[in-house]
Amino acid sequence: MSSGFNTDVRVGDQMFHVQTEDRGPTHPAIDTAEYQNGRVLHRRSSNYEQFVASEGFSIDELRRRVESQHRAVIDDLRSGALDADIAAAAEQAARAAGIQVQLLNPSSWLSGGHV
């Protein structure tokens, strides 16, 4: 199916972006991420492997589940249920300020002899 929803949500003076998508038949999961300024603040994932293998599976019901999870995260955001996650993500971002380098080839990065 591979469908999804994107919604900008204002809570007080803050703007958030909520994105929910179906990962498709090879990875049957519904993933929702909440962003602020490009930073992921919260993630929610629901595996639907058993549902896709059941007789009750339909594309319409899967789409309803994707939309339901999307709306649930928005409701949690608006109600304050995600405030602790948002605060933890902001604290982590503050600690990680600066430039970070991640080597994609840590076992061979110095093989050329120069850095």
Long-range contacts (C-beta under 8 A, 24 or more apart in sequence): 1-25, 1-59, 1-62, 1-63, 3-63, 3-66, 4-66, 4-70, 5-66, 5-67, 5-70, 7-70, 7-74, 9-74, 9-77, 9-78, 11-77, 11-78, 16-41, 16-77, 18-70, 18-73, 18-74, 18-77, 20-66, 20-67, 20-69, 20-70, 20-73, 21-66, 22-62, 22-63, 22-66, 25-52, 28-52, 30-65, 30-66, 30-69, 32-69, 32-70, 32-73, 34-73, 34-77, 34-82, 36-86, 39-89, 39-93, 40-89, 41-82, 41-85, 41-86, 41-89, 41-90, 42-73, 42-77, 42-82, 42-85, 42-86, 42-89, 44-69, 44-72, 44-73
